Amino acid sequence: MTFSTSDAEQFDRYVLRERNGDTVGVLAETDDGRIPLVEQYRIPTHRWTLEIPAGHAKDASERPLEVAVRKLREEAGFEAKEFTQFSRFINTPSFSTQHTALFHATGLTAVARDVIGPETPRSAVRLFTPDEAYRMVINGTIVDAKTIIALMRLRCGMEEER
């Protein structure tokens, strides 16, 4: 895209418009206080990551809460009694229109996981205490931004803003 500045100079900028809108991330907590993180291989960075379940809508009609419910089931193998959105942020404001909405899910019940796609056909779900997850953020094991934001918010206290 070409843009003009107030002094009439023009410049080009690539703007990424995410297919089917925003993404969603789910910070889920089991009844015993553990957090499911999905261990999966990420092709662009050539590394394994630990991430909260996340993704985008299948089509323009799927709402963020519906995406959160679906991704928690598909990627982590859980259903939740309660979902609360606690954050929404711009992923890369310098070149993308994409936002991520973060949900906190509680009252979990284990269910069969659905196939999550070709990128990581053998992903694993690992459960961590909040302290373990926080330490992995601090020591650089967890490098995914949405997961870091969600875990730091949990560390600061989810209940403070309700």
Secondary structure as UniProt FT lines:
FT   STRAND          2..4
FT   TURN            6..7
FT   STRAND          10..12
FT   TURN            19..20
FT   STRAND          23..28
FT   TURN            31..32
FT   STRAND          35..42
FT   HELIX           43..45
FT   STRAND          47..51
FT   STRAND          54..56
FT   TURN            60..61
FT   HELIX           64..71
FT   HELIX           72..76
FT   STRAND          78..90
FT   TURN            93..95
FT   STRAND          99..110
FT   TURN            121..122
FT   STRAND          124..128
FT   HELIX           130..138
FT   TURN            139..140
FT   HELIX           145..156
FT   HELIX           158..161
//
